[in-house]
Amino acid sequence: MTVAEELTPATPDESEEPIKQRKNGLYPGVSDELAENMKSGWADTELRDLEPIPQAAETAARRAALSARFPGERLVIPAGNLKTRSNDTEYAFRASVEYAYLTGNQTEDGVLVLEPTAEGHEATIYLLPRSDRENGEFWLDGQGELWVGRRHSLTEAGTLYGIPASDVRELADALREATGPVRVVRGYDAGIEAALTDKVTAERDEELRVFLSEARLVKDEFEVGELQKAVDSTVRGFEDVVKVLDKAEATSERYIEGTFFLRARVEGNDVGYGTIAAAGPHACTLHWVRNDGAVRSGELLLLDAGVETHTYYTADVTRTLPINGRFSDIQRKIYDAVYEAQEAGIAAVKPGAKYRDFHDAAQRVLAERLVEWGLVEGPVERVLELGLQRRWTLHGTGHMLGMDVHDCAAARVEAYVDGTLEPGMCLTVEPGLYFQADDLTVPEEYRGIGVRIEDDILVTEDGNRNLSAALPRRSDEVEAWMASVKG
C-alpha cells in the first residue's frame, strides 16, 4: 500500500500547525506553485439532498432517556480515536458502542456532548470537518481526504444524525473552561479525558457507563430488525462454509474462517467477533481463533461466527457439523445431549422468567446425561450443587446480545444476571460439552470431541422467537441440510 507523504507546505499559514513530513518521504517539500495549484480547480461536492439516518428517531429517544437520568449535568460521550497498528498504518476504526448507540455516527474522533438546559439537555455532535484545502491537509496529511476518503461536512452531519454539528478541534479547550457537574465515558479518548481531569470522578463516570449499558438491555424495533438482518447473513455464511468443506480439508480451518469473512464483509460491516473455526479436538478450546488446524473427514467442525451489520449489531451463532456430512454414533450421542439441553434452555426463555433460568435448565440436562453415562457420580442434585458438570460444560449457557457480542456487560448484576427477562431482550442460548483430548477420566472414544449449539433468542410478549431458526439444529436435520447445501 502507499503511505501519505505528510509534507509541510512551502509557505504555511503561520496560524496553522505544519503538516508533518514523513521521515523517508521521496519529496523534500512542496513548491509555492504546487501548493497554490492544489487549492483551486475542485468541484463543489457538498451533499444537499441528504435524509436523516434510519435510526434517527431511535437515537433521539435514547438521548432523551439519558437526559432524564442525569438532569443538570454535562454528559460527554466520545467515539474514540484511531489506534496505530504499525508505524503509520492504523487498525480499522470501530466507534465506541455508547457513542454509536446515541448518535448513529461511526467516525473517529467524534464526541457527543449533552449540555444541561432548563428543559433538559441540548445535544451537539463534535466532528472533524471536511479536510482543509487551503493548508493542503486534504492531500498532504495521512488522514486527508485524498488518502482515506471524504468526510461529511458539519452541515451534512447535522442533517444525517439530527444533531447540530461543530468542529471537534475546538472542544477540548471549551471543556477545560466548562463549569458545573460533568460525566464522561472513559477509555476512548485520552485528550477529552485530560481536558476534564479536574472535573470528573471515576465513580460518577462509572454510573454513566452502567446506565448506558443497561439502556441496551431491551431492544427497540429498529434494533430487533438489525439483529435479524445480522442473523440472516450469518445463516448464509454457514451455508457458504458447508459448500467448501472439501477445500477446507485440502487446506486448513482458515479456509472456513476466510469463507465466512467474505459473507460478513459483503453483506455487513465485519464479523462481530473473531470467528471460531474449530475442527476436531480444537472444538474443545472454547475461544479457538488461531484457525490454523487441519480439517479432517470423520471429525466435527465447531463453527462459532456472526456477521455484524453496518449499524454494529451482531449475530452470534454456533453449529457443530460432521465434516463428512454424517455423525458417528458417539458424535451423535454427545450432540443429541447438547441439543436436548439447548431445547430445555430455550423453553425457559420467556418474559417474567429469571435470567438464570435458561442456564439452570440446560445445565440440569447436561448433568443428567453425564451421570447417565457414568462420567460423574450422582445424584444429579449433588452434581449441580458442587458444579461437577463444569469439567465438561465449562462456560455459562449464554449472554446478552446486541451492538456487542457480549452486550450490556457493564450492567449491574441485579439488572442482568440476577434480573428478570423482559420483551425485547435478546440473548444467546449455547450449551456445550467438551471432552479434552487428554482427559483420562472419560472413555477414549469421547476424547477430542467438542459440541456447542448456539442460537440467538428474542424475548417476546408471549415467549420467545429464535432469530436463527433457519439453521437446522437436530442431528438428523443437520445431516439433511448439509446434503442439500452441498447439492
Order of alpha helices (4+ residues) and beta strands (2+ residues): alpha-alpha-beta-beta-beta-alpha-beta-beta-alpha-alpha-alpha-beta-alpha-beta-alpha-alpha-alpha-alpha-alpha-beta-beta-beta-beta-beta-alpha-alpha-alpha-alpha-beta-beta-beta-beta-beta-alpha
